[in-house]
Amino acid sequence: MTTSPSARAERLVNLVLCLLSTRQFLSAERIRATVPGYADVASDEAFFRMFERDKAELRELGVPLETGRSSMAEPVDGYRIARRDYELPDIDLAPDEATAVALAARLWDSPALAGAARTALQKLRAAGIAVDPDAASAVQPRLRATEPAFAPLLAASRAGRVVTFTHRSNPSADARTRTVEPWGVVSWRGRWYLVGHDRDRDDVRCFRLSRIGDDVRAIGPRGAVTPPPDVDLVALVAASAGPPPPTGLARIRLTPGRAEGLRRGARPDPGGDPDVVEIDLSRVDTAARWVAGHGPDAVVLEPPELRDAVVALLRGSLDRAPEAADAGSPR
């Protein structure tokens, strides 16, 4: 059974939501019956292979997946996610740090996937499991997709419908109408792209969503477009966008026992200091927002460009604080 990247992402975020929504340990069989994406698996063997891959992927992404039993009477181990270990401060994730779960969470915000998530929670309630109604708020990394073309293009690619829209090859170019057979919408280096067959050029093309107008229109019947088998959309966008920018390294000192989000997403200090971590640095602005989100619990040791950017963000927040207080005070 071949699973598309988007379907796998949807399944992962629904699995995370399900395991966050209860303090009980859920058995694999109960998860299979509850989480959208598992019920259609043809055999028990195929399900357990898929579930093992999903568990491994979540753990690699830093999701604190726990194994245990809710009571001694339970015959098999179950799974859950401890919210105290999972939740992060209110920060912006750099796009190149966003994981499959982050992407899935952004897609889950669409009406179609929100419905799947609600169905999963209803199944949990029907099974007599206490559900936390606020669990979904924990699955909201800020991978932005604010372009108006995002929702209609994603819907068209999922429905297999041809789309037309106006597009500018660069910000100063004239807008031209394009007709495209959409294969998918993907994120690359903080930007969203449509990948598909451009009928006007009779070739594969990648379109940056920020250069597509708000006039996206789906035409023709559903199911008319089928992506080529085994097509790698991210690889196509990467080849179209050119080589990545040069990367560097940043070292950050963390307050003991704090800044868990940075600890999970970073590497330990080669020197052995348990409160110093290293992160790859490709964009100073996005890394600065990530570090600044931890306030005084994260201090940049190097490079100075990142330290200065973090200090500037924190000073800007302090400068805005009196204005916010004045605005909220009674007159």
N, C-alpha and C positions, 0 to 999 in steps of 0.2 A: 504494500500500500504506500504510494508516494504522497507525501504531505508537502504542500507549498510552504515557503517561508512565512507568509502572512497567516496561514492557518495554524502553523506551529506557534507563532507569536500570540495569536488569540488564545490558543489553548493554555499557554504558559501563564498569561495574565489571569485567566479564569481560574487556573489552579492556585495561583497566589492569592487571589481574592477569596476563594473557597477556604483555604487554610488559614487565612487571616480572620475569617468571620466567626470562628468558634475556638474556644479554649480546649475543646475535646480533641483527642487524637482520632483521626479518621482513617479507617482501614483502606487499603488499596481498592477493594471491591466497592466500598461506599463512594470513594472518589470517582471510580469508573462510572457509577450510576448517576453522579451528580454533576461532574464537570463537563461542559460542552466540549466535544472533540474526541472523547474517549468511547462514547457509546457505540459509534459506528465501526469500531475496530473489529475485524472479522473473527479473531480467535483470542483465547486467553493468552496464548504465547505471544501473539503480536501486541496485545495490550501491555503485558508486563515488560516487554522490550521497550515499548514506547515510554512507559512510565519510568523505567530505570533511566532512560536517556534524559527525560525531563527533570528528574530529581538531580541528576548529575549536573545538568546545565544550570539549574537554579543555584546549586551550591557553588559552582564556578563563578556565578554572578554575585556571590556574596549574600544570597538570601539565606537567613538562618533557619534551615529546615530541621525540625526536631523529630526524633523517633521515640515512641514510647506507647504506653497503654493508659487509658483513662482509669481503669480499675483492674484489680487482679483477676476479675472474671472475664476480661477480654481475652479471646483465644489467640489473637495475632497482634503484632505491633501495628500502630497507626502513625499518622504524620500530622504535624501542625507547624505553624510559624508563630514564634513569640513576637508580638508587636513591639515589646520593649526593646528588642534587639534589631527589629526590622526598620522601624521608623527613623527617618533622617531629619535634621533641622530643615528649616525653610530655605533651601538653597536652589541655585540654578545649576543643573548638570551640563557640563560641556558636551556638545554633540558627540565628540569622539570618545567620551567616557560613558555615554548612554549605552545601556545594554539592551538585549532583546526584550527584557521585561519592560524597560523604559519605553521602547518603541511600541510594545503591545499596549501599555497603559495609555499611550497617546491615541492609539487606534481604538481602544476600548471606550474612549469618550464619545465615539460616534453612536448614533441611535441604534444601529443594528447590533453592535457589540454590547451596548448597555443592556439591551433586551436579553442577550445571552447570559449576562452576568446576573440579572434579576431572576432569570429562570433557575440558575444554579442556587441562589439563595433561597428561593421558594422550595426547591427540593430538600435543602438542608432543614428548613423549618418543618416540612411535611414529615421528615424522618425523626422529628422530635429533638433536633439539635438546636441548642441556644445559639442564635446568630447575633453578632455585633453589628448594628446598623451603621456604625461609623467606620467599619473596616475599609470601605472603598476609598476613604479619604487618604489612607496611607499609600495607595497605589497611584500617585500623581507626580512623578518626576516631570520637570518642566522642559520637555523636548518640544519646542514651539513649532506649530504649523499654522501660522496666522494668515497665510495667503488665501484669498477667497476661492482660488481654483482647487484647493486641496480636497474638500469634501466631494464636489461633483466628479473630479477625476478619479478619486478613489472608488466612488460608487460605480462609475462607468467601467473601470478596469475589473472590478469584482463581478459586474454583470456581463462582461464581454461585449460591450457596445462601443461602436466607433464614436469619436468625439471630434468636434470642431471648436476652434478658439482662435483668438488673435494672440500673436507672440512677437516679441522684440528680441532680435539676436543679441542686442546689447542695449543699455539704457537709452542711448541717443538715436537708435535706429527706428525706422518707421515700423509700425505694427503691421504684420501680415497674417492673413487667415491661413490656418493649417488644419489639415484633416488627418487624424492619427488613429491607428488601431492600438489602443493602450494595452500594455502588458503588465504595468504595475507602477506604483508610486513608492519611491525609496528615499531615505535620508542619507546624505553624504557630506561630511565636513560641515555640519550645521545648516545645510540647505536641502530643500526638497526638490526632487526631480521626477518628471514623468518619463518613462521609457516605453517605446513602442515603435511600430512601423509607420513612418511618415509617408502617406500616400502621395503627397505632392513631390517628395524627393525620391520616392520608391526606394527607401533605405531605412535602416534602423537609426533612430535619433533619440537624444536625451534633451529634455526641455526643463530648464530651471523654472519652478513654479512662480517665483517672484517676477518673472518676465512674461507670464501668461495673464491675459486680461480676465475680467470678471464675467466674460460672456461665454463660458464653457457650456456646450450643448451636446447632449448625447443624441445620436441619430441611429436609425436602423434597429433591427431586432436584437433582443438579448441572446447571448451565446454566439454571436457572429464572429467574435474575436477569440482566438485561442493562442496563448503564448507558445512559442516553440518549446519542446520538451527540454528540461534541464537547463533552461536559460538562466544565467546568473546576472540579475539586474544590477546588483551593486558593482560587479566587475565592469559592466558596460558603462555605468556612470563614472567609475574611477578612471577608465581609459579615456572617456570623453573629457573629463575635467583636468587631466594632466597629472604630473607627479605631485605628491603631497609636499607641503611646505617643510622646510628643515625643522627638525625637532631638537629640543634640548632637554635638560633635566632640572628639576626644582627640588630643593630640600626644605622641609618644613618641620618645625618643632611643635609638638602637640602637648596640651595639658594632660598629665597622667589621668587615665580613665575617662577622657572626654574625646570629642571629635571622632566618634565611631565611623561616621560616613567617610571621612578622609582615610582613616585607618584601613577600612575595607577596600577602598579603591586605590590604595597606594602600595608601594613595596617597602619592606623593612629597611632600615639604615644598614648599609654594608658594614659600618663600624660597630654595630651591635647595640647602639642606643635604642632602647625600646620605645622612646617617645619622639624619635626622629624618623620621618618617612620620606620617600622619594616618589615623585610623580613625573611622568613624561610631559613635556611642555611643548605644545605646538602652537597654541594661541594664548597670549598673555591675558587678553581681556576675559576669556571664558574661564581660565584657571583662576584669575583674580576674583571673579564672582564666586567661584566654588569655595576658595579659601576664606574670603571675607564673610561668607555665610556662617562660618564658625566663630566669628568675633574674636575675642581675646584668647580662645582656646587653640588658635593656629597662628604661628609666627613664622614668616618666611625667612629662612636663613640665606638662601640664594636661589636664583640670581637677583641682583638689585632691581632689575626692571619689573619683576613680579612683585617684589616687596613694595616698590613705589606705587604700583597700580592698586595693591590691596590697601595701602595706607590712604590713597586718594578716595577709594570707595568708602572706607570707614569714616573718613573726615566728612565726606559728602552726606553720609547718613546722619552724622552728628549735627551738621549744619541744618539739615531739614527737620530735625527733631523739634526745635523750638517753634518752627512754623506750624507743625502738626499740632503741638500742644496749644498754641494760640488759637488755631482754627477750631479746636474742640472745646475751648473754655467758654463758659457762659458769659453772655454780654449783659 
